[in-house]
Amino acid sequence: MHQVVLRSAELILAGDIAGAERALVAVADQNGDHALVSILDEMPPKDLLAVMREFDSAKESVVNMLVTPEQFARAIVLEKRYGERTGERLRAMMNAVIHRDAENAGEYLETIADMEGGSATLADYFEDRYDEVFSFVVTGSFAPQFNTDSGAQTHNTWLMEKIEEIDSGLGFGDSIEKSRPLLSRAEIADGDWMETAWVLRYELPDAFEEVMLTLRDRAQKLVEMANELAASATTGSGEASGEEEESAI
């Protein structure tokens, strides 16, 4: 194993992520980009992930700029195990790599989707965007068609309707692949989740379908839990009222 790999592992273990990144970047400075790419192949995915998690599009790293689709996919699927469970942080890290070059975004996404645990990681990436993404699945637009001020129950009802529409369209990959996009990529080229969803839907429909079905299952569980809590609260309120009436009598 290359000495830089061993040194970076020591620094990461000591909590000096910036020092590990500097040690890796020095390889590229001294021997060229291809040398660093070879070094990254030797790094344990968890160490590579530790370095990449410190950087995003607002704080760039040469490592994020040079990591290959295979190297990135092997590391990013570990985020759920080692990282903080926040979709925002995961998206920032993924966007810095996936969207650094628009022409290569599909290759990175396809490699992630093909990796064991990759579809779940992509679902994590979209997890707090159920409304917009489900609307995109069903209508091709990211604008959810419901009144955001109408309350949680109305929102949950709308969400279940979208889930049912997704269920009725199982196997929708072929139709998506052949359909003309309602929005062009240029219209939503934000280097973020909307562009990622667009690339998946129109360039990688099979991967898109698998990710959406994972999100569909998660959303249904959330709605069911919310309904159970609401029903429990209503039952509890009713029992309390009955006890008050009995006490008054």
N, C-alpha and C positions, 0 to 999 in steps of 0.2 A: 504494500500500500504506500502511496506517495506520502512523503514527509509532510506536505502541506495538508493533506487530508487528516493525518494524525494530529498535526498542530491545531487545525481548526476544530477538531473534535474536543481537544483539551480545552480550548478557549470557550467553546459552547458549553461544556460541562461546568466551567468556572463562571458562566454567566456573561462572558465578554463576547456578545454576538457581533458587535461592531468590529472587534479585533479579529474575529474569525473571517468576517467579510473582507477586511483589509488584506488579510493573508491570502485569500483566494484571488482578489483583484490584482495583487502583486504578480501573480502568475501570468495573467493576461498582459500586464504592463511589460513584463520582462521577456515573455516567450510568445505572446500573441494570443488571440481569442481562441484558436483551436486547441491550444494547450490547456486553457481553462475548461473548455467543454469536456476534454478528456478527463480532467481532474474531477469534474462534477459527476462523471460516470462512476467514479470510485467511491464517492461519498455515500454513506448510509442515507436513505431517503429522509429519515427523521432529522438528521443534521442539516441537510439541504433545506428542509422545511423551516427549521429554526432560523436559518439565515434569511430566507425569503419573507418570513412573517414580520421582519423588522422593516420591510420596505414596501412601498406602493408607488402609484403614479406620482404622488406628491413628494416622495423621497426615494429617488431611483437608485438602483444598484446595478453594477455591471453583471452581477450574477443573474438577476432577473432578466436582463437584456439578452443573455447568452444561453440560458437554460433551454434544453431541447424539449419537444413535446413529451417524449418518453420520460425524461428525467423529472419534468414538472408533474406529470400525471402520477408517477410513483410516490412523489412527495405529498401532493395535495390531498390524496385520498386518506392521508394520515391526520389531516387537520382536525377531524372530529375526535380523534383519540387524544391529541396533544394540545389542541388550541382552545381558546375561549369560544364558547358557543354563541357567537354573534355573527349574524349574516353580513352585517356591514363590514366587519374586518375581513371576513372570508372573501367578500366581493372585491374589496380594495386590493387584496393580494392577488387574486386571480386576474382582475382587470389589468393590473400592471404588466402581466405577462401575456395574457390572451389577446389584448387589444393594442399591444405595442406596434403591431403590424397587421393592418386589416386583412391583408391577403392570407395571412397564416392563422387567423382566428379559428377557422374551421378545422384545421389540422390539430390544433391543441385541444379543441372541444371533442373531436372524434377520439383522440387518444385517451382522454380522460374517461369518456363514456365507455370505451372498450376495456378499461381497467376494472378489476374487481373492486367494488365499492365506489366506482366512478359516478354511476347514476345517482346514488344517494348523496354524493358530494355536490353534484350539480343541483339536486333538489334542495340541499342546504343553502346553496347560493341564492335560490329564488324564494326561500321559505317565508319571508315576511312581505312577499309581493303576490300573495294569492289572488287578490281581486284583479289586479292588472294583468297578470299572466293568464288566469282562467278566461278573462275577457278576450285576450289575444288568441287563445286556443279556439274559442267558439266563434268569434266575430272577425278576427284579424286586426282588431284595434285594441290598444292598451287602455282605453277609457271605459271603466265599469259603468254600466247603465243602471244606477240606482241612486237614490237620494241619500247622501252621506249623513244627513241630519235626521234621518227617520228612525234611528234607534238600532240597537244590537239585534233585536229579533228580526227586523226587516232585512238587515244585512245578512244574517244567518240563513234566512229563507232564500235570498238571492243566491248566496253561495251554494246552497244545496241544489238549486235549479241548475247552476253551472256544472256542478258535479254530475247531475243526471244527464245533462247534455253531453258531457265528456264520455259518460258510460255508454250512451247510445251511439257514440261515434268511435267505439273501440276499433282498432285497425285503421285509423284515419290517416296513417302514414302515406299511402298511395295518393289519396285525394289531396293532401297537403303538398306533396311533392309536385303534383301536376297543376295545382291551382296557382293563379297569378296573385302575387302579394298585394294586399290592399294598401300597404305602406311600402315604400321603397326603403332600402337599407340606408340610403343617404338621408332620409327624413328622420330616422331615429338613430343615427350614428353618434351615440353619446359615449362610446367606449365603456359602457356600463351594462346593466342587466337587460335593458330593452334590446340593445344590439345583439347581446348574447342570445336572447330568446329568438330574435329574428334569424340569426345564423343557424341555430338548432332547427327551427321549424322548416326553413326553406332549403337548407343545405344538408341537414342531417336528420331527416324526418323520423327515422327509426329510433335514434337516440332521444329526440324530442318527445316522442310518444312515451318512451319508458320513463323519462324524467317527469312528465306530466302525470302519469298514472301514480307514481310515487307521491307526488304532491297532492293528488286527488285523495289518496288514502289518508294522508296526514291531515288534510283539511276536514275530511269527514269526521275523523276522530275528535278534532277540536270542536266542531259544531255539535256533535253528539254530547260531548262533555259540557258544553255551554248550556245545552237544552236540559241536561240532567240537573245541573246546578240551579237553573231557573225554576224547574219543576219542584226541586227540593225546597227552594226558598218559598215558593207559593204554598206548598203543603205545610211548611213550618209556620207560615203566617196564618194560614187557615186554622191550624190547631191552636195557635196562640189566641186567636179571636174567640174560638169556642171555649177555651178555658176562662177567658175574661167574662164571657156571657154567663157561664156556669157559676163563676164566682159572684157575679152581680145578683143572680137569682138567690 
